[in-house]
Amino acid sequence: MVKCCLKFDNSLQTYCSGSLITGQVKIILDNATEFQGVLLKIIGKAYVNWSEADPNNSTSNQEIYTSCENYLNSVIYLIGSNKFDETSTIEPGTHIFNFSCKLPSQLPTSFEGSHGYIRYSAHLILDRPKKLNETLITGFTVINILDLNHEFLSLRTPTTVEIEKNFMFWPCTNKPLIIRLTIPQTGYVCGQNVHASIQIVNQSAQKINSVKIYLMKISKFTSDFPLTKTKIEERSIAKNYITAIKNEPEENFKCDLQIPSTSATCLESICKNIQIQYEIRAKATIEGYLSPIAAIPITIGNVPFINATEGLSTMYISTENSEDIKSLEVLIANYGLPPPTYEEAVEMEKVKFNCDEDNCYIQLEYIPKYPVYNFNKHERIVQLQ
């Protein structure tokens, strides 16, 4: 009987792009066992797949749109080699193998969506003569650092958007409903509160039942085959409500919305197949009418704004964090900030790996983890009001 275990030295299984993955593989044998090879594959790729009917042919089957971009395919032989005519006999007992893998420097952040994913995983493959391969698969999270302090200065400035809704009553036009949404900045990190201000100028005869403030995650998937096509997925991942509306001619409200654990903004320059953007939206519910929506695009990073009036030159390296996320921890420590926690994404389901090529007998559950900041403790983080 063969038992095996794959363990990362980082218990969080979270790494920055460009960092070094290290860990151990443990194989326990009851009897002497012959192996063609025992190998560890470290794989990373962006994959897109969805299907839809051909609008020009109502009788045709569903058309499948797909694309794949490979970022990482490292193969480490723990036992044996790629010479298929050689075998190795391993004696009974417990055998420990250390492994390491250097990640490329510009990997996109891990992401799981309904029509595609950016996924990184480790595959431990037991290749024995005259037997099906047995594979243990586990996922890990990769973080592409997005430091808000190095992005556009406009992310620090307040932004206001105004929408106007007219209600038509033939032959006359009713006076409009105006909604103004204001936020103090457009750059945020997970754990941070968005302080939204909403002004409602209601000159119409319609009554507003409630106003919903929510964070919309907008995922764009692009196929390469059979042709280039895009599919948009929108998902609300945080929300709050304003219900104390008196329907006066003018009303002003304030509402906080906390950014949950989620992947950072991802543009085409980072991943050509999958882009991730965010909007803060305010939606007024009016019975019998389409709800008017005010929306402001925001950028979600993983290093927050700091107080620019304080010195940033002091270097302090935290020793409480794993080496594999050191690049992010060093950067944060250099800014004089406490490190974040790493929490599972709120809107993602547990990953199920595709095992078509191997007899996958163990799949360890996996959900990407992202840095989340505690703003009650981070006194140097800029939280604009």
N, C-alpha and C positions, 0 to 999 in steps of 0.2 A: 504493500500500500504506500502511496505517495501523498504527503501533505506538504503544502507550501504556503508561504506568507510573504506579502510584499509590504514593506513599511518605509514611508518617507521619514527622513530625519526631522522634517518640519511637520508637526502634528496637524497644523492648519491646512496643509497641502495647498498653500497659496504662495505664488512666486511672482516676482517682477520679471518682465522680459529682460533678457540679458544676464539673469542670475544663474547660479549653479544649483541644479537639483542633485541631492545626494540621498542615499537610503540603503536599505538592506533587503536582500531576499533570503528567506530561510526555507530550506527543503529538508524534510524529515522522511527517511526511508526505513521501512521495516525490514527490507531485504535488499541484497545487492541488485541494482537496477541498471539496465542498459539504456543509454540515451543517445539519440542522434544529435541532440543538442538541447540546451536550455538557454533561451534567449529572452532579452527584455527589449521591447520596442517602445520608444517614446514618440508619440504621434500627435501632431497638431494640424488642424485644417479648418477651413470655413466651408460649409456645405449648405446648399440651398436646394429645396425640392418642394414642389407643389403641383397639383393637377387641376385642370379646369376644362370645361367643354369648349369645343371649337365653335365660336359664334356663327361661322359661315357654313357649318355642316351639322345640322341637328341630329343626324343619325350616327355620327362618328363617336368613337370612344373618347374617354377623357385624354386630353393632351398633357403630358408630363413635362414640366419645365425644371431644369436642374443646372447646377454649376458647382464646381469644387475648386478650391485654392489650397494647395498644400504648403504648410509653413515649416513642418518639422517631421522627420522620419529617421530617427536615430535607432540603430540596432546594436545591442551590446550582447555578446555571447558570454554567458556565465559558465557554461559547460559546452565543449565541442567547438565547432567552427562552421563556416559555410561550405565546407567540403562534405558533400552528402554521402560519400562512400565510407566515411569514418564514423565509428561509434565509440562511446566511452562507458565503461562500467564503473558505477559509483557504489561504494561500500555502504552498508546500512549505518544509520545514525543521523545526526543533525549536522547540516552543512550550511555555513553562512557565507554569503557573497555580498560584498559592498559594490555599489554602483554610483556613477555620477554622470551627469549630462549637462552641458552648457547650453542654455537657451539662446536663440538669436536675439539681437538687441531690439528689434522693432516688431514684436509680435502683437497682434490686436488682443484686446481684453476678452476673456471668456464670456460667452453669451449663449443662451438657449432660447429659441423662439419657436413659434408654431410652424414656420415654414423654412427653418434653417437654424444653423448653430455655428459658433466658433468654439471648438472643443479641443481640449488637450487630455490625453490619456496615456496610461502605462499598461502595456500588455505583456504579462509574463507567460511565455509559451513553453510547454513541456512537449518536446518532440521525441517520441519513442518509436523504435522500429516496429512496423506492422500494427501500429495503433493510431487511432485518430489523435491529432494534436489536442491537448487540453490547455485552456487559456484562462488566466485570471486577469480581469480588467478592472482598473480603478481610474477615476478621473481626478484631475487637479486643476486649480484655478491659476490663470496667468493674468497679471495686471499690467497694462500699458500705462505708464505714469502720465497723467494729465495734470500738470501744475497750473492752477489758475493764476498764480503770480506771474507766469510767463506768457499768458494769453493776452488778448486784446484788452486795453484799458477800458473799453466801453463796457466790459462785463461788470465793472465796479459801479457804473452810473445808474441812477434810477431810470425806469422806463415806464411809459404810460401808453396804453392803447385805448382807443375809443371806437365803439360801434353804435350805429343808429338803426333802429328798427321802426319801420313805418307800417301801420295797419290800415289797409285799404278798405274803405267803405264807399262803394260806388253811389253817386258820382263824385263824392268828396274824399279827400285824404285826411285822415286823422293826424293829429300832432304826434311827433315821434317819441319813442322810448330810447334814451341814451344811457349806455353803460360805459364807465371808465374804470379800467383796471390798472393799478399802479403797483410795481414792486421795486424795492430799493436797489437791487442789483440783479444781474442776469447770470452770474456765475455762482454755483453752489457745489457742496459736497454732501455725501450721504450723512444723515444725522442732523443736518442744518434745517432751521425753520425758514420758510419763505413768509415774510410779513407782507401780506397782500392787503391793499386798500381798494375798496370798491365804492364808486359813486354812482348812484342811480338817479337820473333826472327823468321822471316819468310824466310826460305831458300828454300821454295818451289816456284813453278811457279803460285800458286793460289793467288787470290786477296781477301782480307778481306773487306767486305762491312761495317761492324759495329761490335762493341763489346757491349754486354748487360751485365750490372751488376745488379744482383737482389737478393732479399732475398726469399729463398724458405722455406715455412712452410711444414713440413713433418709430417702428422698425421697417426698413426698406430692404427688400430682398430682390436681387437681380440675377436672372438666369443667363447662361451662355448657350444652352442647348434646349430645344432645337433652334432657338433664336433668342436674341437679347430682349428680355421683357422684365418688367418690375411688378412687384406686388407689395402693397403697403398693409401693415398690421398696426392698429392703434389699440392701446390697452391702458386703462386708468389704473395707476398703481398707488395712488394716495388721494384722499378726498376729505373735504370738510363741508359743512352746510351752514348757511345763514337762513334762519327761519323767522326771526323776529322782524318781519317786514310790515310796516304800517301803511305802505302805498301812499305816502305823502309825495308832494311834487318833487322834492329832492331829499335823498337820504344817503348817509355815508356809513360805511361799515369797515371794520378791520377783521382779518381772519388769518390765522397762522396755519401753515401746512408743512409738515415735516417730510424731508426727503428720505425715503426708506433705503434699505440696502438694494442697490441696483447697479448695473453696469454703467460705466462712464460714457459720455458722448463719443460716438465713433463715426468718423467721416470717411469719405472715399479714399483719402490719402493714406489711411491706415488699413482699410479692408475694402476691396472693390466690389465684393458680392453682398455685403451686409453693412448697412449704415444705421446708426441709432441716434435719434434726436429726441428732445423733450420740449414740452410746452406747459406753461401754467395757464389754465383756462378758467374763466368765470362764465357760468351758464345760468341764465335766468329762466325759470320754469313759468310758463304762461299757459293756462288751460285753453286748449283749442287751437294753439298756434305752435309753429316750429320755434324752439327755444333759441334766442339769440346767444351767441358765444363770442366772448372776447378772449384772445389768445396772445401770449407773449412767449416767444422762443427763449429757452434758457440753455446754458451749458452746464453739465454735471461733470466735475472733475474728481480727482482723488487726493489732491493736496489743496487745502483751503487758502483763501486770502489771509495774509497776516497784516499786522499794523505796520505800515511802511515807514512810520516815524521812528521805529525802534531799530537798533543795529541788528544786522543779520550775519555778521562775520564770525560770531562765536561758534566753533564747531564742538558739538557734543554728541557722542555716539552712544545710544542706548545699548546696554548689554542684556536687556531683558527679552529681546526679540530674536527670532531665528535668523541665521545668516542668510537664508535664501530670500528673505524679503528685506535684506539690509539696504539695498539701494533706496527703497522708499523710506525706511526707518531713518537712515542717515540724513536724507533730505529733510524729513520732518523735524528731526532732532536739531539740524542746522538752523532751522527756523525757530528753535526753542519751544516746540510744541510737544505735548505728550502724544504717544502713539495712538492710533485708532484701534478699535477692536475689528475683528473680521467676522461678518455675519452672513448667513445664507441669504441669497436673493429672495425677496418676498413673493415675487410673482412667477417664479419658475418651478416647474414640477421636477421630481427626481429623474435623473437621466437614465435611460435604458439603452445600453450599448447594442450595436448591431454585431452579431456573432456569426454571420453567414460563412465566413472563411474558416472558422475554427470551432471546435467543440468547446464552447465557453461554459465552464462548469461553475464559475463564481463570478458574479458581478457585484462589486461593492457599490452601495448607493452613493450618489454624488449630486450635489447642488453647488453651483459656483458661490464663492464667498467674496465679499467686497469690503473695503475699509469703510468703517462707520465711525464718525467723530462724536464725542460727548461735549457739547458746547457749554455745558455748565462748568466743566473743568478747564476748558481751553481758553484761558484769559487773553491770550495774544491773538486769537483768531478774530478777524474782523467780521462782526455780525451787524451789518448796516440796518438802521431803523428807518 
